[in-house]
Amino acid sequence: MPMTEKEYNGNLFDQLALLEDIEEVAKATGAEAVLDLIARKKAQIERKLYQPLPLTK
C-alpha cells in the first residue's frame, strides 16, 4: 500500500530515533563496531530523508 511522503518521512525519523537510542548504549559500553555500523545506517537514512525533490513542470 503506498504511503504519503509525510508518513514515509515519519518512518525515517523513527528509524533515526532508534539508532540514536542504540548509539547511546554503544557509546556507554565502548562498542566501536556498533558505532561504525550506526554511522553508516544514519547516513543511508539521511540520504533518503534529505534527497532532492523531483523536478516537476
Beta strands, then each sheet from edge to edge (+ up, - down):
end
